[in-house]
Amino acid sequence: MITSMTGFGRGTATDNGLQVRVELRSVNSRFFDLQVRAANGLQACEAAVRERLQDHLRRGKVVAQIDWDQGQADAGMPLLDEDAARHYVRELARLRAIAGLEQQPDWNTWAQLPGLFSAEAAHPDSALVERLVLVALDRALEAFASMRENEGRALERDLRDRVAAIQANLVSISGLADAQRDRIRERLQERVQALLAPGQVDPNRLTMEVMLLAERCDMTEEIVRFQSHNTQFLATLDQGGETGRRLNFLLQEMNREANTIASKTVSAEISHQAVSIKEEVEKLREQVQNLV
């Protein structure tokens, strides 16, 4: 199976009121270009995320976004400010002495004294956070890989259709080229014989020269090589895996053969079909840029 470099995947993981989200996005690139963007407090997980993605991905410009929602984990337990408490005890003792009061303030009164208690934000366990990040990452990778495989299947169908169109044009050109070679030979012989008086040129030498000139317009070798490239292209698709670089190389060779065929022909019909082949090769090249 071939795989597209374009993909998107999202994964989440939740535990003890803490939710982690990971999103993966990728577009085509000649190399593997990875960016990891982590929310505040999650930067320590970047190395583990990068290592996991490098184990799974080979090509493409990939962005990994890591966010979290601490929820109840953000709500820390109230803590007593001991310095403030001692200060209140001293001042309330002075107040009782000045006012001549014997009654102690009740607990509700103590709890409402400003600054006596403070809330400290809870810090989730780092091992828990990293575990949730990697779980969310694996789920995002699963969705990400599924989308890239679906895109790859669609691309493969298009590539096979275009190679079939090229092959049909080559078969047609092959038939037209045989007729073209015969016509060239006949026309050259007629023109040369019309220009020269009988006996001035060796007929055998003339025939040989005409045949050599006609052979220069022969495109059999180019057609055979092109068809071989088509076969290798389809075999590479059958093999699957990382196919982008090999298919790019084959397309360069296919484009070279198409240019040679176009340069050798004197037939308008062959020229038209050669242009169609070059257009298909260019479309193939554009599509292959998206493959891993």
C-alpha positions in Angstrom: 0.0 0.0 0.0 1.2 3.5 -0.8 0.7 6.3 1.6 0.1 10.0 1.1 2.1 12.6 3.0 -1.1 14.6 3.7 -2.9 13.7 6.9 -4.6 14.7 10.1 -5.3 12.9 13.3 -6.5 13.8 16.8 -6.2 11.8 20.0 -7.2 12.4 23.7 -6.5 10.7 27.0 -8.0 11.4 30.4 -7.1 10.4 33.9 -7.8 11.9 37.4 -9.4 15.0 36.0 -6.6 15.6 33.6 -7.2 15.5 29.8 -4.5 15.6 27.2 -5.1 16.3 23.5 -2.7 15.7 20.6 -3.3 16.8 17.0 -1.1 15.8 14.1 -1.1 17.6 10.7 1.2 16.9 7.7 1.7 18.1 4.2 4.2 17.0 1.5 7.9 17.7 1.8 11.0 16.2 0.3 12.3 15.3 3.7 11.0 14.7 7.2 10.3 18.0 8.9 8.9 17.7 12.4 7.6 20.6 14.6 6.3 19.8 18.2 4.3 22.6 19.8 3.5 21.9 23.5 1.3 24.0 25.8 2.8 25.5 29.0 3.7 22.7 31.4 4.0 20.1 28.7 7.4 21.0 27.2 9.0 18.2 29.2 7.1 15.7 27.0 8.4 17.0 23.7 11.4 14.7 23.5 9.3 11.6 24.0 6.8 12.8 21.4 9.5 13.5 18.9 11.1 10.1 19.4 7.8 8.3 19.0 7.0 10.2 15.7 10.5 9.6 14.3 9.9 5.9 14.8 6.7 6.0 12.8 7.1 8.7 10.1 9.7 9.1 7.3 8.7 12.0 5.0 6.5 15.0 5.2 6.2 18.3 7.1 4.5 17.3 10.3 3.2 19.5 13.1 2.3 18.0 16.5 0.2 20.1 18.8 -0.1 19.1 22.4 -2.6 20.7 24.8 -4.2 19.8 28.1 -7.1 20.6 30.3 -6.3 20.1 34.0 -9.9 20.5 35.1 -10.2 19.5 38.8 -6.5 18.9 38.9 -6.0 22.7 38.7 -7.9 23.1 42.0 -5.3 22.9 44.8 -6.1 22.3 48.5 -6.2 25.4 50.7 -3.0 25.9 52.6 -2.6 27.9 55.9 -0.4 30.9 55.7 1.4 30.4 59.1 2.9 33.9 59.2 -0.5 35.5 58.6 -2.1 33.2 61.2 0.5 34.2 63.9 -0.1 37.9 63.0 -3.9 37.5 63.4 -3.5 35.7 66.8 -1.4 38.5 68.1 -3.7 41.2 66.9 -6.8 39.5 68.0 -5.3 39.0 71.5 -4.6 42.7 71.6 -8.1 43.4 70.5 -9.6 41.2 73.3 -7.3 42.9 75.8 -8.3 46.4 74.7 -12.0 45.6 74.5 -12.1 43.4 77.6 -13.5 40.4 75.7 -13.2 36.9 76.9 -14.9 35.1 74.0 -12.6 33.5 71.3 -13.6 34.0 67.6 -15.4 31.0 66.2 -13.9 28.9 63.3 -16.2 30.6 60.7 -14.7 34.0 61.6 -11.2 32.6 61.3 -11.9 31.1 57.9 -13.1 34.5 56.6 -10.0 36.4 57.6 -8.3 37.6 54.4 -5.0 36.1 53.5 -5.2 33.4 56.2 -5.6 30.6 53.6 -4.2 30.4 50.1 -4.9 27.9 47.3 -1.9 26.3 45.7 -2.4 24.9 42.2 -1.9 21.2 42.1 1.0 19.9 40.0 0.1 16.6 38.2 2.6 13.9 38.5 5.0 14.2 35.6 5.0 10.4 34.9 1.1 10.5 34.6 1.3 13.5 32.3 3.8 11.8 30.0 1.8 8.6 29.9 -1.3 10.4 28.9 0.5 12.4 26.3 1.9 9.2 24.7 -1.5 7.5 24.9 -3.1 10.5 23.1 -0.3 10.6 20.6 -0.8 6.9 19.7 -4.5 7.5 19.2 -3.7 10.5 17.0 -1.2 8.5 15.1 -3.8 5.8 14.4 -6.3 8.3 12.9 -3.4 10.1 11.1 -2.2 6.9 9.5 -5.7 5.9 8.5 -6.3 9.2 6.7 -2.9 9.0 4.9 -3.7 5.4 3.8 -7.1 6.5 2.4 -5.4 9.4 0.6 -2.8 7.0 -0.7 -5.4 4.6 -2.1 -7.1 7.5 -4.0 -3.7 8.6 -5.4 -2.9 5.1 -6.5 -6.1 4.8 -8.5 -5.3 8.0 -10.2 -1.7 7.1 -10.9 -2.7 3.7 -12.4 -5.3 5.4 -14.7 -2.7 7.8 -16.0 -0.1 5.1 -16.7 -2.8 3.2 -18.6 -3.5 6.3 -20.7 0.2 6.7 -21.4 0.4 3.0 -22.4 -2.5 3.4 -24.8 -0.8 6.3 -26.5 2.5 4.4 -26.8 0.7 1.5 -28.5 -0.9 3.9 -30.9 2.4 5.7 -31.6 4.2 2.4 -32.2 1.7 1.6 -35.0 1.9 5.1 -36.5 5.7 5.0 -36.3 6.0 1.9 -38.5 3.9 3.6 -41.1 5.8 6.8 -40.7 9.2 5.1 -41.3 7.9 3.4 -44.5 6.5 6.7 -45.8 9.8 8.5 -45.1 11.8 5.9 -47.0 9.5 6.0 -50.0 9.4 9.8 -50.2 13.2 10.2 -49.9 13.7 7.6 -52.6 11.2 9.4 -54.9 12.8 12.8 -54.3 16.3 11.7 -54.8 15.5 9.8 -57.9 13.7 12.8 -59.3 16.7 15.0 -58.8 19.4 12.8 -60.1 19.9 11.5 -63.7 20.0 7.7 -64.2 23.5 6.2 -63.6 24.9 9.1 -61.5 24.3 7.4 -58.1 24.8 3.8 -57.0 21.3 2.4 -56.4 22.5 0.2 -53.5 24.3 3.2 -51.9 21.2 5.3 -52.3 19.0 2.7 -50.7 21.4 2.4 -47.8 21.5 6.1 -47.2 17.8 6.4 -47.4 17.4 3.6 -44.9 19.9 5.1 -42.5 18.1 8.4 -42.6 14.8 6.7 -42.0 16.2 4.8 -39.1 17.1 8.1 -37.4 13.4 8.7 -37.2 12.8 5.3 -35.7 11.5 5.6 -32.1 11.2 1.8 -31.3 13.8 1.9 -28.7 12.2 4.9 -26.9 8.8 3.2 -26.9 10.3 -0.1 -25.6 12.1 1.8 -22.8 9.0 3.8 -22.0 6.9 0.7 -21.7 9.5 -0.8 -19.4 9.3 2.3 -17.2 5.6 1.9 -17.1 5.9 -1.7 -15.9 8.4 -0.7 -13.2 6.1 2.2 -12.1 3.2 -0.2 -11.6 5.4 -2.8 -9.9 6.5 -0.1 -7.5 2.9 0.7 -6.7 2.2 -3.0 -6.1 5.2 -3.2 -3.8 3.9 -0.2 -1.7 5.8 1.3 1.2 8.0 4.3 0.6 7.6 4.8 -3.1 7.9 8.5 -3.7 11.6 8.8 -4.5 11.7 5.8 -6.9 8.6 6.9 -8.7 10.1 10.4 -9.1 13.2 8.8 -10.7 11.1 6.8 -13.1 9.1 9.9 -14.1 12.3 11.7 -15.0 13.2 8.8 -17.4 9.7 8.7 -18.8 9.8 12.5 -19.5 13.2 12.0 -21.3 11.7 9.3 -23.6 8.7 11.4 -24.3 10.8 14.3 -25.4 12.9 12.1 -27.7 9.8 10.6 -29.3 8.4 14.1 -29.9 11.8 15.2 -31.5 11.9 12.3 -33.9 8.5 12.4 -35.4 7.4 14.2 -38.5 3.8 13.1 -38.0 1.3 15.6 -36.6 -0.7 12.8 -35.1 2.3 11.3 -33.3 3.3 14.8 -32.1 -0.2 15.3 -30.6 0.0 12.0 -28.8 3.5 12.8 -27.5 2.2 16.0 -26.1 -0.6 14.1 -24.4 2.0 11.7 -22.9 4.1 14.6 -21.5 1.0 16.1 -20.0 0.2 12.8 -18.2 3.8 12.5 -17.0 3.6 16.0 -15.5 0.3 15.2 -13.8 1.9 12.0 -12.5 4.9 14.0 -11.2 2.6 16.4 -9.3 0.7 13.5 -7.7 3.8 11.6 -6.7 5.1 14.6 -4.8 2.4 13.7 -2.2 3.6 10.1 -1.7 5.8 9.0 1.2 
